[in-house]
Amino acid sequence: MIRGGYMLNWPVERYPDKVAIKFEGQEITFRELDERINRLANGMSDLGLKRGDRVAALLYNSPRAVEVRFALMKAGLCMVALNVRQTEEENAYIINHSESSLLILDGEYLPRWDRIKSQCKGIRHVIVAAGDPGSYLSYEKVMDASSPGEPEVMVSLDDLERIAYTSGTTGRPKGIMKTIGNDLARLRNDFINQDRLTTAEDVMLNVAPLTHAARVLFRKHYIKGACNIILRGFHEEKVLETIQKERVTAAMFVPTMIIRLVLHPKVREYDVRSLQRVFYGTAPMPADKLKMAIDIFGNIFRQNYGLSEATQPVIFLPPGDVALDGDEKHLRRLASAGRPALGIEVRIVNENGEEAAPGELGEINLRGEIVMKGYWKDPEATAEAIDEKGWLHTGDIAKKDEDGFIYIVDRKKDMIISGGFNIYPREVERVIESHPGVQEVAVIGVPDEMWGESVKALVVPRQGAAITEEEIIELCRGQIASYKKPKSVELVDDLPKNFQGKILKRVLREKYWQGVGRMV
């Protein structure tokens, strides 16, 4: 047994009066933040919540997102993160499925809650932050009425730390059970796989949702005593201004954010020399856009591959493994996810269940302490994902080169079957992304009477670029097999994404498969 969230105390003891968080002109020291966290943790216990109870949270990026996350750890409670990009029905499903008994939300989301509360019978208390709580509990008043002392809640490594729900793009969201042991193993792996030391002198910029993937790097910097800057949302010039003004040393962006930054017309007008490391992941990064980013910001980009079922770093690509002025191998690695991290087993398995040879396609399998406990209340899905030897079958199709670098080709479920041939959309997307007039692209399979499915590309042109369907198809004709090239190209203003920046291909496919009765 250990005390819940015990590692959060180290920076408070070392740097009590140092600024821990900056947000919209507000500065909070480690001592001040820790007291608020303790009060919230004790306040939830005063409401009758017990070790292991689930707490749903619907919060935008702010210090409150951090306070809630850390308070739950100290109180031995399990976090269930909601997000506003999900439908209200999905939020209601997750609240009910997780059997959450407390909901904490920002005041602006109260109308959303009021529309679904009649469906959520298990919620005993609602705490409202940043707004008029109405008839619900006030976030600040809950803290004011509780003790600032350190909670003495003991937890087990097998206790649930969070239930992370999938995006639900292929049906009902599944609840991914992550234990306290999973979380501590992930934190250990993060530190032992550092290619650059994290210190109290760092200034970390947080733009992605802190209730989800971005929490990983926030806490890593927090417990080392670094200052974390929080932005509520992503705006290119605000991000660049903040890097320049605050002398930001580290940041995390999803690939779409990096693309928007490098294509911004004023990007070179800002002084970004303080940046020493940019972490990215959650979605594929086009090699040509990464090359542009390195040219602008320097060779400071590190890719971390992971998934909700096994949080990063699982595979990582540090700056030292790529070089714009290097040999062909180093340039080719721009398209790689990197090599396996220390602390986890990674293998690529072919259709025969054997270790794939270099260059051979197969599914990424993982095994280690960071792999989820399973899917909440879904033993069948758990057994399908994790085999009897403990290997997690990720559904990611990849290959490795002779040096062990792994190249993710696509998701197993996104594969297009046309005329009996398997086509991985990511291979086609990489070719189209090389066109200088393309900002983003998604390749999907659409119904075809003769071939079953045909390849369709939906392309977002770069601002001011004039591109045609014919030139995109011609570009593909010269670089990939004829059966893989798009049969049709559609120019669109944008592509639907989830809150983590992943393109929602199921949403794109639905338009074309309506009335067909199947999606393959």
C-alpha positions in Angstrom: 0.0 0.0 0.0 1.1 3.6 -0.7 -0.3 7.0 0.0 -2.3 8.3 -2.9 -0.5 10.8 -5.1 2.6 10.8 -2.8 5.0 11.8 -5.6 3.1 15.2 -6.0 4.7 16.4 -2.7 8.3 16.4 -3.9 8.2 19.8 -5.7 6.2 21.4 -2.9 8.9 20.4 -0.4 11.7 21.6 -2.7 10.2 24.7 -4.4 7.2 25.8 -2.2 7.3 29.5 -3.4 8.2 28.8 -7.0 5.5 29.5 -9.6 4.0 26.1 -10.6 1.3 27.3 -13.0 0.7 30.4 -15.2 -2.7 30.9 -16.7 -4.3 34.0 -18.2 -2.2 36.4 -16.1 -2.6 34.3 -12.9 0.4 32.8 -11.1 0.1 30.0 -8.6 3.0 28.7 -6.5 3.5 25.0 -5.6 2.5 25.7 -2.0 -0.7 27.4 -3.0 -1.6 24.8 -5.6 -0.9 21.9 -3.2 -3.2 23.4 -0.5 -6.0 23.7 -3.0 -5.5 20.2 -4.2 -5.6 18.9 -0.6 -8.7 20.9 0.2 -10.5 19.5 -2.9 -9.4 15.9 -2.1 -10.6 16.2 1.5 -13.8 17.9 0.3 -14.6 15.0 -1.9 -14.0 12.6 1.1 -16.3 14.8 3.2 -19.0 14.2 0.6 -18.8 10.5 1.4 -16.7 9.4 -1.6 -14.6 6.3 -0.8 -11.4 4.8 -2.2 -12.1 3.5 -5.8 -15.2 5.6 -6.4 -15.5 7.0 -9.9 -15.6 10.8 -10.5 -16.5 12.2 -14.0 -15.0 15.5 -15.0 -15.9 17.9 -17.8 -13.4 20.7 -17.7 -11.6 23.0 -20.2 -7.9 23.7 -19.9 -7.2 25.7 -16.7 -5.6 25.2 -13.3 -8.8 23.4 -12.2 -8.2 20.6 -14.6 -4.9 20.0 -12.8 -6.4 20.4 -9.3 -9.1 17.9 -10.0 -6.7 15.4 -11.5 -4.2 15.6 -8.6 -6.9 15.7 -5.9 -8.4 12.5 -7.2 -5.0 10.8 -6.9 -4.6 12.0 -3.3 -8.1 10.9 -2.4 -7.7 7.5 -4.0 -10.5 8.1 -6.5 -10.8 7.1 -10.1 -11.0 9.7 -12.8 -13.4 9.5 -15.7 -12.6 12.3 -18.2 -15.4 13.6 -20.4 -14.9 15.9 -23.3 -17.1 18.5 -25.0 -16.5 17.1 -28.5 -18.4 14.0 -27.6 -22.1 14.2 -27.9 -24.3 14.7 -24.9 -25.5 11.2 -25.3 -22.0 9.9 -25.3 -21.3 11.8 -22.1 -24.4 10.3 -20.5 -23.4 6.8 -21.6 -19.9 7.2 -20.1 -21.2 8.6 -16.8 -23.6 5.7 -16.5 -21.3 3.0 -17.8 -18.5 4.0 -15.4 -20.9 4.2 -12.5 -19.6 7.6 -11.6 -21.1 9.1 -8.4 -19.7 12.6 -8.6 -19.5 15.1 -11.6 -17.2 18.1 -11.6 -17.7 20.5 -14.4 -17.0 24.1 -15.5 -20.1 26.3 -15.2 -20.4 26.9 -19.0 -21.2 23.2 -19.4 -24.1 23.3 -17.0 -26.7 23.4 -19.9 -25.2 20.3 -21.3 -25.5 18.5 -17.9 -29.1 19.8 -17.4 -30.1 18.1 -20.6 -28.8 14.7 -19.7 -29.1 14.6 -15.9 -32.4 12.7 -15.9 -30.5 9.9 -17.6 -27.7 9.8 -15.0 -29.2 8.3 -11.9 -25.9 7.4 -10.3 -24.6 10.9 -9.8 -25.1 11.9 -6.2 -23.3 15.2 -6.2 -22.4 17.9 -8.8 -19.6 20.4 -8.2 -19.6 23.5 -10.5 -16.4 25.4 -11.1 -15.9 28.8 -12.8 -19.4 30.0 -12.9 -22.7 30.3 -11.0 -23.4 26.8 -9.5 -27.1 27.5 -9.1 -28.5 24.7 -7.0 -25.3 22.6 -7.3 -22.2 22.6 -5.1 -19.7 25.4 -5.5 -16.2 24.3 -6.3 -14.6 27.0 -4.2 -17.0 26.5 -1.3 -16.3 22.8 -1.2 -12.6 23.7 -0.8 -13.2 26.5 1.7 -15.1 24.1 4.0 -12.4 21.4 4.0 -9.0 20.8 5.6 -5.8 21.9 3.8 -3.9 19.0 5.4 -2.4 16.2 3.4 -5.0 13.4 2.9 -4.0 10.1 4.5 -5.6 7.8 1.9 -3.8 4.5 1.3 -4.1 2.8 -2.1 -3.0 -0.3 -3.8 -1.1 -0.5 -7.1 -4.0 -2.5 -8.5 -6.5 0.2 -7.7 -8.0 2.1 -10.7 -6.4 5.5 -11.3 -8.6 6.3 -14.3 -11.1 4.9 -16.8 -10.2 6.4 -20.2 -12.9 6.0 -22.8 -12.2 5.5 -26.4 -13.4 8.1 -28.9 -16.3 5.9 -29.9 -15.6 6.2 -33.6 -16.4 2.5 -34.2 -19.4 2.1 -31.9 -20.0 2.6 -28.2 -16.9 3.9 -26.3 -15.0 1.3 -24.3 -13.7 2.1 -20.8 -9.9 1.5 -20.6 -9.0 0.6 -17.0 -5.6 2.1 -16.0 -4.3 1.2 -12.5 -2.1 3.1 -10.2 0.6 0.6 -11.0 0.1 1.3 -14.7 0.5 5.0 -14.0 3.7 4.7 -11.9 5.2 2.4 -14.5 4.4 4.9 -17.2 6.0 7.7 -15.2 9.1 5.6 -14.6 9.4 4.8 -18.3 9.0 8.4 -19.2 12.0 9.4 -17.1 14.3 6.5 -18.0 13.7 7.1 -21.7 14.5 10.8 -21.6 16.8 12.1 -24.3 16.9 15.5 -22.5 16.8 16.0 -18.8 13.7 17.6 -17.3 14.6 20.1 -14.6 13.1 22.8 -12.4 14.4 25.4 -14.9 12.1 24.2 -17.6 9.0 26.1 -18.8 6.4 23.8 -20.3 3.7 25.0 -22.6 0.4 23.0 -22.4 -2.2 23.5 -25.1 -3.7 20.0 -25.6 -6.5 18.8 -23.2 -5.0 18.4 -19.7 -7.7 15.9 -18.7 -6.5 13.6 -21.5 -3.2 13.0 -23.3 -1.5 16.3 -22.2 -1.7 15.3 -18.6 1.3 13.0 -19.1 3.8 15.7 -19.8 2.3 18.2 -17.5 2.8 16.0 -14.5 6.3 15.0 -15.6 7.3 18.6 -15.5 5.3 19.4 -12.4 6.9 16.8 -10.2 10.4 18.0 -11.2 9.5 21.6 -10.1 9.2 23.1 -13.6 6.7 25.9 -14.4 3.7 24.9 -16.5 2.0 27.4 -18.7 -1.6 26.6 -19.6 -3.5 27.9 -22.6 -7.2 27.3 -22.9 -7.0 26.5 -26.6 -4.7 26.5 -29.6 -4.3 29.7 -31.6 -1.2 30.0 -33.7 -0.1 33.6 -32.8 -1.0 33.1 -29.1 1.2 30.0 -29.0 4.1 31.8 -30.7 3.7 34.9 -28.6 3.8 32.8 -25.4 6.9 30.9 -26.5 8.6 34.2 -27.1 7.5 36.1 -24.0 7.8 33.3 -21.5 10.9 31.7 -22.9 9.2 28.4 -23.2 11.7 25.4 -23.2 9.3 22.5 -23.9 5.9 22.0 -25.5 3.5 19.3 -26.6 1.6 19.6 -29.8 -0.5 17.2 -31.9 0.6 17.0 -35.5 -2.3 19.3 -36.7 -1.0 22.0 -34.4 2.5 21.7 -35.8 1.2 21.9 -39.3 -0.8 25.0 -38.6 2.3 26.6 -36.9 4.7 25.9 -39.8 2.2 27.1 -42.4 1.4 30.3 -40.5 2.6 33.3 -42.5 4.2 35.0 -39.5 5.9 32.0 -37.9 9.4 33.3 -38.7 8.7 36.7 -37.1 8.8 35.2 -33.5 11.9 34.4 -31.4 11.4 30.7 -30.6 15.1 30.0 -29.8 14.3 29.1 -26.1 12.5 26.0 -27.3 14.6 22.9 -26.6 12.1 20.1 -27.0 8.7 19.7 -28.8 6.9 16.5 -28.1 4.3 15.3 -30.5 2.1 12.2 -31.1 -1.5 10.9 -31.1 -1.7 11.0 -34.9 0.5 10.5 -38.0 3.0 13.4 -38.7 3.6 14.0 -42.5 7.4 13.8 -43.1 7.5 16.9 -45.3 5.7 19.0 -42.6 8.1 17.6 -40.0 11.0 18.7 -42.2 9.5 22.2 -42.5 9.1 22.3 -38.7 12.8 21.3 -38.1 13.9 24.0 -40.6 11.9 26.6 -38.6 12.3 25.5 -35.0 15.5 23.4 -35.2 16.0 19.7 -34.6 14.1 19.6 -31.3 11.1 17.4 -32.2 10.5 14.1 -30.4 7.7 11.7 -31.3 6.1 9.6 -28.6 4.0 6.7 -29.8 1.4 5.3 -27.4 -2.2 4.5 -27.1 -4.9 4.8 -24.5 -4.4 1.1 -23.7 -0.7 1.6 -23.1 0.3 5.2 -22.6 3.4 6.6 -24.2 6.4 6.3 -24.4 6.0 2.9 -26.1 8.0 3.8 -29.2 9.8 7.1 -29.6 11.8 9.0 -32.1 14.3 11.5 -30.5 15.9 14.4 -32.4 19.2 12.6 -32.6 17.8 9.8 -34.8 16.9 12.2 -37.6 18.9 14.9 -39.5 17.9 17.0 -42.5 21.5 17.1 -43.6 22.2 13.5 -42.8 22.4 10.4 -45.0 19.4 8.7 -46.6 18.7 6.6 -43.5 18.4 9.6 -41.3 16.1 11.4 -43.7 13.9 8.3 -44.1 13.4 8.2 -40.3 11.4 11.4 -40.5 8.5 9.1 -41.4 9.3 6.6 -38.5 7.7 6.4 -35.1 11.1 5.5 -33.7 12.3 2.5 -31.8 10.9 0.7 -28.7 11.3 2.4 -25.4 13.1 0.9 -22.4 10.7 -0.8 -20.0 8.2 -2.4 -22.5 8.3 -5.3 -25.0 7.3 -4.5 -28.5 7.0 -6.9 -31.4 5.5 -6.8 -34.9 3.5 -10.0 -35.7 2.5 -11.1 -39.2 -0.7 -12.9 -40.2 0.8 -16.3 -39.2 1.4 -15.1 -35.6 5.2 -15.0 -36.2 7.6 -12.2 -35.6 7.7 -10.2 -38.8 10.9 -9.9 -40.8 12.3 -6.4 -41.6 10.1 -4.8 -44.2 7.2 -7.2 -43.6 3.9 -5.8 -42.5 2.4 -6.9 -39.2 0.4 -5.8 -36.1 2.2 -4.1 -33.2 1.9 -6.2 -30.0 3.0 -4.8 -26.6 3.6 -6.3 -23.2 4.6 -4.7 -20.0 3.5 -2.9 -16.8 2.0 0.0 -18.7 -0.5 -2.1 -20.5 -4.1 -1.6 -19.3 -5.8 -3.9 -16.8 -8.6 -4.4 -19.4 -11.9 -2.9 -20.5 -14.3 -1.9 -17.8 -17.2 -4.4 -17.6 -16.2 -6.0 -20.9 -14.3 -9.2 -20.4 -14.9 -10.3 -24.0 -13.3 -7.2 -25.5 -10.5 -7.6 -22.9 -9.8 -11.2 -24.0 -9.8 -10.1 -27.6 -7.3 -7.3 -27.0 -4.9 -9.1 -24.5 -3.9 -12.7 -25.2 -3.1 -15.4 -22.6 0.6 -14.4 -22.6 -0.2 -10.8 -21.8 0.4 -9.3 -25.3 -1.8 -6.3 -26.2 -2.9 -6.5 -29.8 -2.9 -2.8 -30.8 -4.6 -2.9 -34.2 -1.7 -0.8 -35.6 -0.1 -2.2 -38.7 3.6 -1.5 -39.1 6.9 -2.6 -40.4 10.5 -2.2 -39.1 13.7 -1.6 -41.0 17.0 -3.3 -40.6 18.0 -0.9 -37.8 14.8 -1.5 -35.8 13.0 1.7 -36.6 9.3 1.1 -36.8 7.0 2.7 -39.5 3.3 2.7 -38.7 1.4 2.0 -41.9 -2.2 2.2 -40.8 -4.9 1.0 -38.4 -6.1 -2.5 -39.1 -9.7 -1.3 -39.1 -9.0 1.4 -41.7 -7.7 -1.0 -44.3 -9.4 -0.8 -47.7 -10.1 -4.0 -49.6 -10.5 -3.2 -53.3 -10.7 -6.1 -55.9 -9.3 -8.4 -53.3 -6.2 -6.3 -52.7 -5.4 -4.8 -49.2 -4.7 -1.1 -49.3 -3.5 0.9 -46.3 -4.8 4.5 -46.5 -1.7 5.9 -44.7 0.5 4.8 -47.5 -1.6 6.8 -50.0 -1.9 9.8 -47.6 1.9 10.0 -47.3 2.2 10.5 -51.0 -0.5 13.1 -51.2 1.0 15.0 -48.2 4.2 15.5 -50.2 2.3 17.8 -52.6 3.3 21.4 -51.6 -0.3 22.6 -51.9 -1.8 20.1 -49.5 -2.4 21.0 -45.9 -4.2 17.8 -44.8 -5.6 14.6 -46.3 -7.7 11.6 -45.4 -8.0 8.6 -47.5 -11.0 6.3 -47.1 -12.8 3.4 -48.9 -16.1 4.2 -50.5 -18.6 1.7 -52.1 -17.8 0.4 -55.6 -20.1 -2.0 -57.4 -17.3 -3.7 -59.3 -14.4 -3.7 -56.8 -16.3 -3.6 -53.4 -14.4 -0.5 -52.3 -12.5 2.2 -54.2 -10.0 4.7 -52.8 -11.2 8.2 -52.2 -9.0 11.1 -51.0 -10.4 14.1 -49.2 -7.9 16.9 -49.4 -7.7 20.2 -47.5 -5.7 22.6 -49.7 -3.1 24.9 -48.2 -4.3 28.5 -48.0 -3.9 30.1 -51.4 -3.0 26.9 -53.2 -4.7 25.9 -56.4 -4.7 22.1 -56.8 -6.8 19.8 -58.9 -8.1 16.2 -58.6 -6.1 15.2 -61.7 -2.7 16.4 -60.4 -3.3 14.5 -57.0 -4.1 11.3 -58.9 -1.1 11.8 -61.2 1.2 12.3 -58.2 0.0 9.0 -56.8 0.4 7.3 -60.2 4.1 7.9 -60.2 4.8 6.7 -56.6 2.5 3.8 -55.7 0.9 0.9 -57.4 -2.0 1.7 -59.7 -4.6 -0.1 -57.7 -3.7 2.0 -54.6 -4.1 5.4 -56.2 -7.4 7.4 -55.5 -10.2 6.8 -57.9 -11.6 10.2 -56.8 -10.4 13.3 -55.0 -12.6 15.8 -53.2 -11.3 19.2 -52.0 -12.7 20.1 -48.6 -12.4 23.0 -46.2 -11.5 20.9 -43.2 -11.6 17.3 -41.8 -13.6 16.2 -38.7 -11.3 15.4 -35.7 -11.7 14.3 -32.1 -10.4 16.3 -29.2 -7.0 14.8 -29.6 -6.6 15.9 -33.2 -7.2 12.5 -34.8 -9.2 12.5 -38.0 -12.6 10.8 -37.6 -12.6 8.5 -40.6 -15.8 6.8 -39.6 -17.5 10.2 -39.8 -16.1 10.7 -43.3 -17.1 7.2 -44.4 -20.7 7.4 -43.1 -21.7 9.9 -45.9 -20.7 7.5 -48.6 -21.9 4.3 -47.0 -25.4 5.4 -46.1 -28.0 2.8 -47.3 -25.3 0.3 -48.2 -25.9 -1.7 -45.0 -22.2 -2.2 -44.3 -19.0 -0.2 -43.9 -16.6 -2.4 -45.8 
